[in-house]
Amino acid sequence: MVLLKKPIRRYRQSIHSLMQTVTRVPKQLFWGLLPGLIGIVLIISPFGMMVEESLGLQSLFLLRGYHNPPSEVSLLSIDAASLDALDMPYKPGSWPRSLYIEIIRQLNAQGAQLIVFTLALDQAHDPVEEQALANVLALSDNVILPRYIKQSSDELGYVLNIVVPPVALLEDAALASAVFPLPKDTERVSRFWTYKQEISEPSTLPVVVFHFWAINKEYTAFRDLVSGLDSKLAASLPVDAHELYENRNIHVFIDNMRWFFSHHPDFLKRANRLIKSSQTWSAETRRILGAWIKLYSEQSTAYLNHYGPSATVTRWPLTNLLKQRSGSPFKDSVVFVGISENLFLERNYGFHTVFSSPAARISVAEIAATAAANLMANELIEPLSVSEQITLIFIWGFMVGLIAYYLSIPRALLVTFCLSLLYVIVAVILFQRSIWIPLVIPLLMLVPFSLLCGIGCRYRRNQRVQKAIHTAFSHYIPPAMVDKLASQSRIQDFRDEGQVVHAICLSTDAGQYTRLGEMIEPTQLAKLMNDYYEIMFDPVQRYQGFISDVVGDAMLALWTGTEADSSLSTNACQAALAIHTAVDNFNKHQQYPLPTRFGMHAGQIRLGNIGSASRFEYRPVGDCVNTSNRIERLNKLLATHLLISADVVPDEKVCITRHIGSFLLEGKSNPLSIYELVGITGQVTTSQIETNLLFDQALEAYTKGDLENALLLFDSVLQRSPEDGPSRFYYQRCGFCLSDQQKQESWTPVITM
């Protein structure tokens, strides 16, 4: 356990360092890097390779369409009609050797360059016929016979590959023999073995065929090319093609060349440079030499470049050959001889390719002919190297990732569609030149992934923006109303948005604000007011109200409901008292104090948008708002801070109030009964309660018109509380009325403002 602690600690440190690096990457780069990195993981994974081979390669073949095969390769098909015409059985093993002799003679008579059998000749026949066929093979000196691999298990259960050669007499007489196994890891045939390393002579049939064909055409040029690379190796090569034919050692020749190039990997690049730079060789010679050198790479499989469905490679029935109906179609041609795929249709004979169908498979002979034709024309499908695929996928993923991140969804869809279409066009053009670039991963995986990530990112960004907007607007109007307004789509909907509610309106005003505006700088004044409102807003929100309007030093707060409710008054009065206490504490620590007056009234208001199409404000409209403002101004006259109308008076169990009197406020036609909000029940002192009781007696005497008695009682209140503003107001009013007979005659308990 002790030994494991250090590696575990290092692993954690590495993960932590990686996470820090990722978090430092800007979001724009991250959403470009993510698809690129995922694409790299996919393209190098077995799953990605399988998908590209099974779907991507198939799609490229279908998009490209059929392709004309080289005229130098043809196929002699042994079909059912030919066997019926020759009265031959459908069992290849029982065919007489005379049939093979006749085929070889006729093909040679028509000028065939090479004859390649794909029919197994591993069963011995009559010795006389066997010898006759061997004589024809030796005399022709251009026939290549097949071997095949049979798998068996040893005593330990290991699978062994056993090579089954032709009959020894025939193999010795033939020009060469080779295997032609096909990879069985996919349902469709897309590749073939160029070298089967598990056997003693690994070169497969198409490779052997190509070498004899190329030796006949350009052996001198090949020796010159090798001489330019290594003079000693060139000196060890056969002098001419005739020597290779006589020695029957083509497998040794191929093995030696592969060994040389595998131990000198830089020679492949040098050889290609010599081929491209040569001024003496024709384009045809350079093409053949390029294909020849390519076979000595370390690749043991190659991708077939299928030309089309069955019979795309030039095909001639056996009867046409034997009856000489075809003229000379095989002159200078490499002829593959094999069974037609339709001969044993009921046995599912043949193979599937991208162009085949269940009713028309492709025979082994045609696949072998296709492989040889690909080598001869240098048209093998060449996938990009791993590094090239990684670079392409990363750039593509990075690009579509950024497009999906930056552009809006419709634009991202349009741009990625156009880029994907362009990508497909380029892929098809390259495929026509036998270059295979990935198709499925970049288009069907990375593009949807990037778009989904982009949509997700945009959705998250929009959510954050909407949340920020919601939070910002919530400082101006109630959150529920923000949601409701956000659902509106027309200007008229905004204008008509509103509702009539019962509300308690709290109006506040800060004293000395106008004078402060002249004394201090705007920036300093703004900071002071921000600090001031910060302590005022919190109690309003804490007691379930909301700030409706703020203008300079004035604030309007609302408590709304569908109908009159005692809880609204309770919350509003508690909030007002909390604000008053907070402002008093605030002013104690300020160079410029802001004594604040409060006025509250209850009634019906319309709460909604006010304005025109160019600008709206969400605010209350109604007499309640104006009246609360008038009550707030009454504080100046009475030297009070917290005045409320009778409609706002809360339960005595919550707050203590005292009646101040009846006032006809400015612009009003009916008087209002006004109360002073004294404090929270239980927090008001006994002395204050006694003063309030004495004030109530004085106000009652004043209301009844007993001004002399009221004057004495108000004087008693002032002796107990000299700073009591309402008592001083009424004391002075009683004195004025008693000193003026005319005022006594016009006296009324309602005070007109």
N, C-alpha and C positions, 0 to 999 in steps of 0.2 A: 504493500500500500504506500509505503514511503517513497518507493521508486516511481510510483505513478503520479505523485503530487506535482512534481515539476512539469511533466508533459501536460497534465491537465491545466495547470496554471498558465503555461505558455499558450495552450489552445484557447483558453478564455481571453487572454490578452490579445491574441490574434483576432478573435471574433469581435472583441470590443473595439479594436483599432479599425477593423473593416466597417463596423457600424458607424463609427465616427466619420470615416471617410465618405460613406454613402450619404450620411446626413449633411455633410458639408457641400455635396454636389448640388448646384442650383436645380430648382424644380424643372426648369425647361430642359436642362441636359439630362436629368434623371429620367423623364418620360420619353426622351429619345434613346437613352442608353438601355432602358429596360427591354423594349422590343428587340433591339439589336442583340443584347446578351441572351435573351430567350431564344432568338433565332439561331445563334451559335450553338447553344446547347442542343437544340433540336436537330440541326444539320449534321452534327457529329455523333448523334446517338444512333443506335441500331434502329430505333423506331423511325427516326427521320429518314434514314437511308432506305428503309423498306417502303415508306410512304412515297418517297420521290421515285423509287424504281417502279413501284406498282401503279401509282396514279400519275405522277408527273411525267415519266417517260412515255407512258401510254397516251397521255393527252397530247404530248408533242408529236408523236407519230400520227395521231388522228388529225391534228391541226395541219401538219405538213402534207399528209395524203400519200398516195402511192409514189414510188420513185423507180425510175428505170434502172434495171441491173446492167452490169457490164455485158457486152455481147460476147466476151471471151469465155464466159461460163455458160454451160447449158446442161440440161438434165435429160437423161434417157430413162423414161418411165416404163416400168413393167407393170401394166395395168391388167384388169380383168379381161378386157376385150382382146388384148394381145395374147394372153394365155389361152383364151377360148379359141382364138384363131390358130394357135400353134398346138392345140390339144394338149396343153400342159396342165398338171395339177396345181392347186393353189398352195402347195407346200414347197417353199424354196429349197429345203434340204433335199428334196427328191428330184430336183431338176438335173438333167444330165449335163455333164461337163461340155458336151458338144454345143449346148446353148451359149455358154460363156465364150467358147472358142469362136462361134459365129459372130457374137457381139463384138469381140475384140477385132476380128478380121474386118468386119464391115466399118467399124469406127476408124480403124487405121486406113482403110481404103478411102475414106472420106477426108483424111487429113487431120484427125484428132491429135492434138499435141500431148495431152495426158488423159488417161482413162482411170477414173477413180471409182472403185466398187464400194458400195456401202452394204453389200450382202455378205453375210458371214460364210466363209468357206472352211469351217473347222471340222466338218465331217468327211471322213475318207470315203471315196467312191472306188469304182473299178480301177485297178492299177493302170490298165492300158489307157483309159480315158484321163486318169490323173496325169500320166506322163505326157499325153498329147497336149493337155492344157498347160502343163509346165513348159513344154517346148514353145508353145505360142507366146507365153508370158516372157520367156527369155529372149525370143526373137523380136518381140515388139519393143521391149525395153522402155515402156512408158506406162505400165499398169501399176497402180497402187492399190493394195488390198487392205481391208479393215481388220483390226483386232477389236475385241470387246472385253469389257471388264465384268467379271462375275464376283459377287460378294459372297463370302462364307464366314463361318465362325469357327474359331479354334476351341480347344478344350476349356480355356479360361473365359470364353464368351466374347473375346475381342473380334471385331469385324475385320476380315482380311479382304483386300482387293486382289483378285487373281486375274491376270491377263490371259485371255484365251486367244492364241494366235491362229492364223490359217493353217491348213495342213502343211507340214514342214517342207515337202517337195515344192508346193506352190509358193510358199513364202520365200524360199531361196531363189526361185526363178523370177519373182516379181521385182519391180524396181525398188519398192519399199512397202512397208506396212506400218500402220499407226492406229491408235485408239481414237475414238470420238465420243467421249462421255459428255453429258450435259449436266450442269448444276440442277439440283432438284429442290432448291430452297424456295422456289416460287411456283405458282400455278402455271404461269406463262413462261415460255422460254424467252429470256431477254439477254442471256449471256452464254458464252461457251468457254470451255477450257482451252487455253493456248498451250499450257504445260500442266501435266498431271504429275506432281512431284512424288507421289507415292509409288510410282512404278519405275522400272529401270530405264526405260526410254520414254521420257516424259513428253516429248513433242507430240502434239495431237495431229489428227488428219489434216485439218485446214492449214496448219503451219507447215507440215511436210509438203503439201500440195503447192503452197505459195513458194517455198524454196525452189522446188524443181521448175516451176513456171518462171520465177525471177532469174534463176541460174541460166535458163535457156535464153533469156532476153538480155540481161545486163551483168553477167558474171565478171567480165573484164572491168567494167566500171566499178563493180564492188571491190575487186582486188586493188584497184587504184585508190579507192577511198580508204581501205584498210591500210594501204601502204602509206598514205598521208597521216595516219594515226600512229602506226607502229610497223616499222619495216621488217622486224623479225617475225611478227605474226603474219604479215603478208607473204613472207618467204615460205612459211610452213603450210600455206594453203595449197590445194590442188592447182595445177597450172591452168587447167581449163575445165569446162563443164563435162567434157567427155570422161575425164578421170574420175569425177564424182559419180557419174553414172556407172562406170565399170566397177568401182570399189564397193558400191552398195552401202556406203557408210554415211548416209545423210544425217542420221541421228547423232553420230559422233561429231560431224561438222557443226551441227546446231548447238550441241552441248558445249563444244569448245568455244564457240563465239559467245554464248551466253556467259560462260565462266569468265572470259576475258573482259566483257563489258561490266559484269557485276563487280569485278575486282578493280575496275578503272571507271568509276561512275562519271568522271568528268569527260571521258571519251565520247559519251553519248552527245553531250552538248557540243563538243568539238566536231563530231561527225556531222551534226545538223548544221553547224556553221559552214563547214566545207561544202555541204550539199547546196546550201543557199547561195554561197559566194562563187560557186563554180561557173565559169563562162563557157566551158567546153561541153558540158552535158546539156542535153535538151531538157525541156520541161517534163517530158515523159520519163526520162531517165532519172531526173531528180525526184519525181513522185515515187517511182519504184524504190529507189535507194532510201528515201525517207520512210516508206512503209517497212522496208527490210530492217533498217536499224531500229525502228520502234519495237520490233519483235524481241529485241534483246534486253528490254527493260525488265525490271523485277516483277512486273505484272504477270499473274498466271491465268487471269481471266480477261475477257474483253466483251464489250457490249455489242450485240448484233445490231446492224443497221438494216432492219427488215424493209424489203422493197414493196411488199404488198401481200395479198392473200395467196392461197395455193395456186401454183402454175404461173406466178409472176416471173420467176426465172424461166428462161426459154426452155420449153419442154417438148419432147418428141416421144410419141408412143413407140414401143418396141417393134410393132408390126411394120411401121413406116420405115424403120431402119432395115429390117430383114428383107422387106420387099422392095427396097430401094425406091421408095416413093418420095423421099425428101430431098433429092438432089444431093448437095454437099453442105448441109447446115453446120457440120461439126468441124469444118476446116480451121486449123490453128486454134481450136477451142479446148478448154478443159472440160471434159464430159464426166458428170457424175451419174453412175448407174445405180438405180435403186427401185424399191417397190413403191408403187403409187399408194398414197395415203388412203385412197378409196377402195383398195383391194380388200382390206379386212375392216371395213367400216363397222361391221357388227361387233368387232373386237376393240373398238375405240383406238384403232391404230393411228399413229401420228401424234402431233403435239399442237398445243395451243400457243398462238402468238397474238400480238395486238391486233393483227388483221385476220385472224382465223375465225371460224364459226363452228358450232357443234357438228354441223353437217359437212364441213370442209376444213378438216385439220391439215397440218403441213407435215409432210413426210420427213424422216431423218435425212434422206438424200437431199431434199431441198434445203433443209437447215444447214447441212454441211456445205452445199453449194453456195448458200448465202454467206456463210462465214468465210469461205475461200474468196468469194467475189469481193467482200468487204476488204480483205487483206490486199487483194490485187489492185483494187481501185483506191486503196488508202482511205476508205470511207467508214472505218469503225467509229461508232459513237464514242466520243471522247468527253467524259465528264470533267468539269473543272477540278483542279487539284484541291486538296483539303484547305490549304491556305487561301486559295482564290475563292472558294465557296464561303469560307468564314468572312472574308473581306466583303464580298458581295452582299451576303445576308445581313451583316452588321450595318453596312451603309444604307441598305434598303430599310431595315427595321428602324434605324435612327431617323431616317428621313420621314417615313410615314408616321412615326411616333411624334415628331415635332409638328407635322401637319395636323394630326388629330388633336394635339394639345393647343396649338395657337388659333386654328381656324374654327369658325362656327360649324355646327354639325352639318348643315346643308353644304357649305363650301368644302368641308373636309371630305364629305362623301363624293362630291363632284371631282375634286382634285385627285383623290385616291383612285377613283374609277378611271380617270384619264391616264394617270400614271400606270395603273395596273394594265390597262389596254396597251399602252406603249411598251410596257415590260413584256407582255405576251407577244407583241409583234417582233420585238428584238429577239426574244427567245426562239421564235419560229425561224427567223432569218438565220440566226446562229445555228439552229438545228439543221437547217438545210445545208450548212457547211460542216455538219457532223459534230458540232460543239453543243454540249448539253449543259444548260444552266438550271438550277433548281426552280421549280414552278409552284409546287403545292405549298411548301412552307412559307415562302414570301407572300403568296397571294391568298391562300385559303386559311392560313394560320396567323401570320403577322398582321395582315391588313385588318381582319376582324378584331384581333386582340387590341391593336393600336386604336381602332375606332371606339371600341368599348371602353378602353382606358381614357381616351379623350372625352367621350361622353360622360364617363364617371367623374373625371376631373372637372369638366365644365359644370356638371351638376353640383359637385361639391363647391366649386367657386361661386355658382349662383346661390347655393344655399347659404354660404358665408355672407355674400353680399346682401341677400334678403334678410338674413339675421341681423346684419349690421344696420340695414335700413329700418328694420322693425324696431331694433333697440333705439336707434336715433329718433324715430317718430314717436316711440313710446315716451320720450321725454316731453313731447308736446301734446299728445292725445292719448287716451286710454289704449292699452295693448289690444283689447278686444275690438276696438274700433279700427285699429291699424289693420287687423286681419280682414275686417269687413271691407274697408276701403281698398285693400289690395285685390279683392275679388271683383272690383268694378272695372269695366272695360271702356265705357263711354264717358265723355265729358258730362253729358246730361245726367248720368248716374251719379257723378261726383256732386253736381250741383243740387240734385234732389235728395242727396243723402242727409238724413236728419231724423230726430225723433223728439217728441214732447215727453219730458220726464219731470218728476218732482225732485227738486234740488235744494241743497243748502249752499249758499254762496258765501265764501269768506274773502273779503277784500282787505288788503293790507296796504299801508303806505309808510315809508320811512321818512322821518323828519330830518331836516337839514340837508337833504339830498341836493337841492338846487344850489345851496351855498357851497357844498363840497365840490360841485361841478366847476365852480369858479376858482376854487382854492388849489386843487390838485390836478395832475396830469391825467389825460384820458386812460392811459395804460394802468396807472395806479388806481384810478377810480374803478376800472373794469375788474381788477383783481380784488378790490374791496367788495364789490357787489357779488362777484362769484363766490367769495368766502361767505358772504352774508346769506345768499340764496341756498348755499349748500346746507346750512344748518336749518333753513326754513323748509326745504323740500322734504327732508327726511321724515319729520313728524306727519306731514300730509300723507305720504305714501304708507307710513307705518299704520296710520288709522284709516286706511282704505279709501282715501280721497285721491284726486289727481289734479295736477296743475293745469289750469286751462289757459292762462295767459300771464305773461310777464312783460311789463312795459316800464323801463327805467327802474324806479324804486318801488313800483306797485306790483302786487301779485294777486291773481284771482284763482282760488282753489274751489273745487266742487265735490260735493258728496251727492250722488244721484241714486234714485230708485224709481220703481214704477209708480209708487204711491208714498204718502207720508208715513214715516217709520221712525220710532223713537231712537232706534239704533243709529240713524243718520245724525241726529242731534247730538247723541252721546259721543260718537266718533269725532264729529266736527269740533265740539267744545273741548274735548280732550286734546285734539291736535292744536287748537288755538292756544290753550294754556301751555302746552309743551313748547310751541314756537316762542311764546312770550318769555318763558324761562330761559330758553336757549339764546334768545336775542339779548336778554339782560346779561347773561354770562359772556356772550360775545363782546358786548360793548365795554365790559370791564377791562378787556385786554386790547382795546383798539385806540389808536391815536384819534381816530375820527369816529365817534359812536353814532349809531343809527337807531334812535328810539323809534319804535314801530307802533302804529295804531291799527286796530282790527275792528272790522264791522261785519256782522253776519245777519242774513235774512233767509227765509225759506219761502218757496213758492214754485210755480210751474215755469219751466223754460223750454225753449227749443234748442236742442244740442245737435249741431251738425255743421255742414259746410256753408260758408257765406262767401260770396264773391262772384266772379265771372269766369269765362273760359280761360282768361289769361292768368288768373290767380285765385286761389281759394284759401280760406282760413277756416280751421275747425274751432268753433267757439260757441258759447251760449248766447242766446238772445231772449230777452224777457225783462219784465219789471223787476224781478228778483235781483238781477245783476245790478241794475241801477240803484235800487234801494239799499243794497248792502254797501255800495259805494257812498251813499248819502249818510248811512249810519256810521261808517268809518270816519267821515268828516266831522261828525258830531263830537268825536273825542276831543277835538281842539277846543270846543266851547266848554266842555265839562271837565277838561284836564284829566281824562281817563285814557285807558288803553284798549280795553276789551268790552265792546258794546254789541248786544245782540237784540233782535226783535223778539216779541213774545212767542212767535212761531218756532223759535229755535231753542227756547228754554228747555234744558234737559231735566231728567229726574233728579230730585234732591239727593238721592242716594249716591249720585255720581258727582255732581258738581254743585257748588254753592253760587247762587246769583242774588242780586238785589234789584228791586224795581227802581228805575231812575225817574220814570214819569212818562207822560204822553207828549209826543212831538209831531208837529206837522212839518215834515221835511220839505226841502226845496223841490218844487215841481210836483208835489204830491197833493191830492185832494182830500185824503183821509188821514187822520193822525195815527201814529203807531205807538204802541206801548214798548218802551225801551228798557232793557235790563243790562246791568253790568255783570260780566262773568268774573266772579271773585276768585275761585280756586277749586281744587279737587276736594270733595268731601273727605274729612278726616285730616286734611293738611292745613285747613284754615284755623287760625288761632281763636281762642275764646274771646279775646279782646276785640278781634275783628267782627265776630258774630254779634257781640254786644253793641258795637258801634252800628252795625247794620240794622239791628232791632230799633235802636234810637233813631236812625235815619228813616226807617219805615214809619215811625210815629210822626216825625216832622213832615214827611211827604204826605201822610194822610191828612194832617192838619192843613197843609198847603192846598191839597186837592179840595177840601171842604170850604176853603176860603178863609179859614181862621189864620190870617197872615201874622198877627201878633204872636200867637202861640207858636206858629211854625217858625217865626224868627228866633224865638227863644230856644226852641228845640234844635234848630240847625246850628245855633251858636254853641249849644252843649256838645253837638257832634264835633264841631271844629276844635273845641277845647280838648276833646279826647284824641282827635286826629286832625291836626292843623293842615295837613296836606290833602285832605279829602276834597277833590275837585267838585263833585256834585253838590256837596253841602255848601261850599263857598258860592257856587252859582246860585243856589236857591236862597241863601242868606242875602246875597246882594239883590236878588230879584224882589224878595219880600221887602227889603229896605226901600227900594225904588218905588214900589207900589204904595207903601205906607206914607211916603213923603209927597206923593202926588195924588190929589183927590181924583183927578181925571183918569189916571191909570187904575185906581181902585174901581171906578165905575165900569171900565171896559175890561176888567180883569177876567181871565178864563184859565182853568188849570192846564189847558193844552198850550204848549209853547210852540210858536210859529217860527220857523227858521227863515 
